[in-house]
Amino acid sequence: MTIRKAVIPAAGIGSRLLPLTKAIPKEMLPVGDKPVIEHTVRELVASGITDITIVVSAGKSLIQDHFRPNRALVEQLRADGKTAYADAVEEVGELSRLGHITYLDQNGPYGNGTPVLNAARNLGDEPMLVLWPDDVFVAEVPRAQQLIDAYYKTNSPVLALMPMDPSDSKRYGVPLVEETFDNGLMRITGLVEKPKPEDAPSSYAAIGGYVVTPGIIEELRTQVSKWYTHRTGEVYLTDAINTFAASNAVYGQVIRGRWYDTGNPADYLIAQFASALAHPEFGPSLRNLID
């Protein structure tokens, strides 16, 4: 079945980046000359996704403002002879049309499974991509496309994986690998959340990209139903995946490319620096500073 839909959960407060994110949504912080969420949207559009839902919370109107077409601004820029700026503004607005971006307020218990369930209300029997808005991938083939290709091979849920230094295992979910195949595809039976290095079941980390199927969504519905009964804990996508994987096929795909996490100050600065160095216009000047 063709994957047409994707959800970007963007309701978090960005606590690890405070006070920078006190007034500016973390998704709107720049990496290079684009806000970080635009990198994710472009990745999805380039991978053929035509229905993007961004799940937001209060204070996130800047995201909508960024992608909303602004004909008056474009016309003013063209009248002033600023054609390049006009083209750039117009292109960002065009992303909203190409990706058919819609916005949904997050509603439900705390946890990263809730926005996925919110966006899946009209999913039916379709699979859906889930990408976080604080990841930037630099790859010849977009990460989203690599996940889609893995789904077409397996007809099963797929998690994005990257090789991991064993000492970093306490930062990630680490997959239990059942079987490996060509081109970085592997069958997994679940995830161990943030294990000690000596307890890590593999040398891979789940890094925040998923193809979820209706079976995963049903597990999320079960979690939410239990939460409303007991009102304790949080609803996590990885818990639903683990439950589903106990009796169904789930796969991991090692992503070919470079991953930049922007969710904490150190990694955000690394992403900024790497993007600036790679820029054809600004990179040479920055390299002079290093020398």
N, C-alpha and C positions, 0 to 999 in steps of 0.2 A: 504494500500500500504506500502511495506517495506521501512523503512528509511535507506538509504545507504550513503547519502551524508551529509557533514557538512562543514561549513565555520568558520574560525577563523580570525576575523578582527585584523590585527597586524600592521596597518600603522601609529598609533599614535606616537607622539614624547615623551610621558611620561613627560609632563611639570611639573606635581606635584612632580616628583622625581628628578628634576634637582638640582645640577649638576651631580648627579649619572648617569643619562641617557644621558649625553652629548655625550658620545662615545659608550656606551653600550645600545643596545635596552632594553627597560623595560621588554620585554618578555624573555630576557636571564638572568635576575637577578635570583640568586639562591634562592630557598626555599627548605631547607634541602640539599640534594645532587643532586638536579635536577633543571635546569632552570624552571621558572614558566610555560612556554608554554609547556614543556614536560609533566607536570601534566595534562594539558588539552588534549594533544594528546593521552596520555595513557588512559585517561577516555573514549575518543571516540573509540579507538581501543577495549577496554574492553567491550564496548557496541555494538560491531558488525558493526561499521561504516567502510566502505571500500573505501571511496572516500573523502579525506580531502583536502580542498582548504585553504591555508593560504594567505590572502591578505596583501601585504607588500607595503612599500614605500622605498625611497632611504635610504641607511644606515642600512638596515636590513639583510645584507648578512650573518651575524653570525647565524641567525636562520637556513638558508639553510645549512651552514657549520656544524652545530650541528647535524642535522638529516641525512646528507649525509653519506652513508657508506664509511669507510676508511680502505680498505683492507690492505694497506701498514702498517698503524699503528697497526692493529690487528696482522699482521704477525710478526712485530718487537717485540711487547709485548710478544707474545708466544715464540719467539726465546730467549727472555730474562728471560723466566720462570715466567712471570707476568700473569698467566692464568686468575686470577680473574679480573684484569683490562682489559684484552683482551675480556673476555666475556661481561663485562659491555659496552665497546665501541661497540662491535658487536651487542648487543641487541638494543642499541639506533638506529643504522643504520637499523635494522630490522623493527623498527616502521615505517620507511618511506615506506617500502614495504607493510607491513600489512595494513597501512592506505592509501596507494597509495597517498602520499602527493604530491600535486602540488602547485606551487606558482604563484600568479597573482599580477601585479602592480595595485594599486588603481588608478582609473581614474574616475573623475567626481567631483561634488560639495562637499563641506565640510559637514561632518555629518556621523553618524554611520550607516545610511541606505545605503550609497554608496557602501561600500565593500560587503554588502549582495547582492545588485543588481549586482555588478561585477561578483560575484561567481555564480549567478543564470542564467547565459546566456544559459547554456545547461541543465537547470533543467527540462524542459518539464512540465509534470503534477505531478512531484514527490514532496513530502515534503522534508524539509531540516532542519538540526539542525544548530543553531547559538550559539556559545559559545565564550565569551571574553577570551583573553589570560592572564588576570591578576586576575583571580579567581582560588582558590584552594578549592576543596571540599574533605572532608574526610567522606566517607559514606560506609556502608556495600554494598549497591547497588549504583553504580555510578549515579551521578545526570543525566547524559545523558540518561542512561537506564530508570530512573524514568520518564523523559520527553517523551521518546519513548513509554513507557507503557501507559502513559496518552493519547498520540495521538492515539494509537490503540484502546483505549476505546471510544474516542470521534470523531475520524476522522476530527479533527478541530485543528486550531493553539493552541499552549500551551505555557504558560509563566511559568518560574520557580519563585516560591514565597518562602519567609521565614517569620516567625513571626517577628514582629517589635515592639520595644519600641516606643510608641507614640511620644516621644520627638525626635526621629530620622527621623520623616516623611519628614523633609526638605532636607534629603539627597537622597531620593528615589522616584521612581514612585510608587504610591499607587493604587492598583486596586479597581475598583467599583465592589463589589461582588453582583451578582444577585441571585445565588443559590449555596448551598454547598452539597457535596456528601461524600461518605465514603473515607477514606484513603487520605484526604487532597486535593481532587479534587474539584474545584469550577468553576462555570460559571461566567465569568466576562463580563462587558459591556464597559470596557475601563480602562485607567490609568489617574490619576491626578499627574502631575509632581511636585514633591517637595512641597507639600502643608504644610501650617502651621499645627501644631499638632491639633488645634481645628477644622481645615477644612479637616483633613484626612478622607477619606470615609471608611477605614477599618484599621485593625491592621496588615496588611501584606505589605511587600515590594517586588517589582519585582527586582530580583538580577542577571540578566544578563545571562539567558539561555532561548532559544526559540526553538520551532518547528514552522517554517514558512511554509506556503502553497502557491500555485500559486496565490491565491487571494491577499495575502499580497504583493507578488512580483509585481503584477499589480498595487497596490496602490503606491509602491515605484517608478515604472516607471512613473506614473502620476505626482508624486512629482518632479521627475527629469525633466520631460518635462516642468513643470511650472517654475522650477528654470532656465532652459535655456532660457525661455521667459523673465523672470523678473530679473534674476541674483541677487536675494536677499534671505536672510535666509539660513537655512541649511536643509539637508535631514535626518530626524530621523526615525529609525525603529518604535519607539513608536507612532509617528504620523500616520504611515501607519496602525499600529495595531488598533489604535483608530478609524480611518475612516472605516476600515473593520468591526470592532466590532459593529458599529452602525446598521448594517443590517445582520450580520452573527454571528454564534456561535464562541466564543473564550473562552478558559479555562485557569485556573491557576492550577498549581500543587505545593502544599507545599512540599518542598524537605526535605527528612529525612537525616540528616547528619549535619556536621559542616562546615560552610562557612568561608573562609578567603579571604579577599580582599587585594590585594597587590598594589593597585594603588596610595596609598599615604604613606608618611614615617611612620606614627604611625601604620597603619594597616599592612604594610609590615613587620615591626619589630615584631609585634604580630604573624604573620604567620611564620616568621623565628623561633621565640622562641618556638612556639607550635610544629613545626616540629622537632626541635632539642630535645625538651623534650620527644617526642614520639619515638625517634630513639633508637633502642635496645642497640646500642653500646655507643652512646654519651650521651643519656639521663641521666643515673646515675651521671656522672661527673657534668653535668649542675645543677642537683638537689642539689648536694653538694655545689655549689656556692650560691644557693638560701638560703640554711640553714646557 
